[in-house]
């Protein structure tokens, strides 16, 4: 049992290192962080429903996962093929496009969930 706990703890340590690397090397992760903080604050202020929270949090997780997979793929490709190569460029571009797609749709989802209650709250100030 103790060895099981130690191995799980080691797995968690590896995952924490995996969290640190993109935050230290990828500027876009700080953009994602800022947007996530703003959306979380707005969701709290607007008192969105538990289902809306679930959708928002899942959407954030998908964007973060895409960003982390993109970083992992780029890092591995840089190691395996340090020279410029058209196929490596395609792989990196497609991976970056996946992040862009998830980010774009997360904005749409955020607007669908947050815009109506925000409009009601702001509209109530003036009318």
C-alpha positions as CSV (number, residue, x, y, z in Angstrom):
1,X,0.0,0.0,0.0
2,X,2.8,2.4,0.8
3,X,4.5,1.8,-2.5
4,X,1.2,2.5,-4.2
5,X,0.9,5.9,-2.4
6,X,4.5,6.7,-3.2
7,X,4.0,6.0,-6.9
8,X,0.8,8.1,-7.0
9,X,2.7,10.9,-5.3
10,X,5.5,10.7,-7.9
11,X,2.9,10.8,-10.7
12,X,1.4,13.9,-9.1
13,X,4.9,15.5,-9.0
14,X,5.5,14.7,-12.7
15,X,2.1,16.3,-13.5
16,X,3.0,19.4,-11.5
17,X,6.2,19.7,-13.5
18,X,4.1,19.4,-16.6
19,X,1.9,22.3,-15.5
20,X,4.9,24.5,-14.8
21,X,6.6,24.1,-18.2
22,X,4.0,25.7,-20.4
23,X,3.4,28.5,-17.8
24,X,7.1,29.3,-17.9
25,X,7.6,29.0,-21.6
26,X,4.4,29.7,-23.4
27,X,3.1,33.3,-23.3
28,X,-0.4,32.2,-24.5
29,X,-0.9,30.4,-21.2
30,X,-0.9,33.7,-19.4
31,X,-3.5,35.0,-21.8
32,X,-5.6,31.9,-21.0
33,X,-5.0,32.5,-17.3
34,X,-6.2,36.1,-17.4
35,X,-9.3,35.2,-19.4
36,X,-10.1,32.3,-17.1
37,X,-9.8,34.6,-14.0
38,X,-12.0,37.2,-15.7
39,X,-14.7,34.6,-16.7
40,X,-14.7,33.1,-13.2
41,X,-15.1,36.5,-11.6
42,X,-17.9,37.4,-14.0
43,X,-19.6,34.0,-13.4
44,X,-19.5,34.6,-9.6
45,X,-20.8,38.2,-10.0
46,X,-23.7,37.0,-12.3
47,X,-24.5,34.0,-10.1
48,X,-24.7,31.6,-13.0
49,X,-26.3,28.2,-12.5
50,X,-24.5,25.0,-11.6
51,X,-25.0,23.7,-15.1
52,X,-23.6,26.9,-16.6
53,X,-20.6,26.5,-14.3
54,X,-20.1,23.0,-15.5
55,X,-20.1,24.1,-19.1
56,X,-17.8,27.0,-18.4
57,X,-15.3,24.9,-16.4
58,X,-15.4,22.1,-19.0
59,X,-14.8,24.6,-21.7
60,X,-11.8,26.0,-19.9
61,X,-10.4,22.5,-19.3
62,X,-10.6,21.7,-23.0
63,X,-8.7,24.9,-24.0
64,X,-6.0,24.3,-21.4
65,X,-5.7,20.6,-22.5
66,X,-5.4,21.7,-26.1
67,X,-2.7,24.2,-25.1
68,X,-0.8,21.6,-23.1
69,X,-1.0,19.0,-25.9
70,X,0.2,21.6,-28.3
71,X,3.2,22.4,-26.1
72,X,4.0,18.7,-25.7
73,X,3.8,18.1,-29.4
74,X,6.0,21.1,-30.3
75,X,8.6,20.1,-27.6
76,X,8.8,16.5,-28.9
77,X,9.0,17.6,-32.5
78,X,11.8,20.1,-31.7
79,X,13.7,17.3,-30.0
80,X,13.1,14.7,-32.8
81,X,13.7,17.1,-35.7
82,X,15.5,20.3,-34.7
83,X,16.0,21.4,-38.3
84,X,13.2,23.1,-40.1
85,X,11.1,20.5,-42.0
86,X,7.8,21.0,-43.9
87,X,6.1,18.0,-42.2
88,X,7.1,19.3,-38.8
89,X,5.7,22.7,-39.7
90,X,2.4,21.1,-40.7
91,X,2.2,19.1,-37.5
92,X,2.9,22.3,-35.4
93,X,0.5,24.4,-37.4
94,X,-2.3,21.8,-37.1
95,X,-1.7,21.5,-33.4
96,X,-1.8,25.3,-33.0
97,X,-5.0,25.4,-35.1
98,X,-6.6,22.9,-32.6
99,X,-5.8,25.4,-29.8
100,X,-7.3,28.3,-31.9
101,X,-10.5,26.3,-32.6
102,X,-11.0,25.4,-28.9
103,X,-10.3,29.0,-27.9
104,X,-12.7,30.4,-30.5
105,X,-15.5,28.1,-29.5
106,X,-14.9,28.8,-25.8
107,X,-15.5,32.4,-26.5
108,X,-18.8,31.6,-28.2
109,X,-19.8,29.4,-25.3
110,X,-18.8,32.1,-22.8
111,X,-20.9,34.7,-24.7
112,X,-23.9,32.3,-24.9
113,X,-23.8,31.8,-21.1
114,X,-22.6,35.1,-19.8
115,X,-24.0,37.7,-22.2
116,X,-27.7,37.3,-21.3
117,X,-27.4,37.7,-17.5
118,X,-24.8,40.4,-18.0
119,X,-27.1,42.3,-20.3
120,X,-29.9,42.0,-17.7
121,X,-27.7,43.3,-14.9
122,X,-26.3,46.2,-16.9
123,X,-29.7,47.0,-18.4
124,X,-31.1,47.1,-14.9
125,X,-28.7,49.9,-14.0
126,X,-30.1,52.3,-16.7
127,X,-33.7,51.3,-17.1
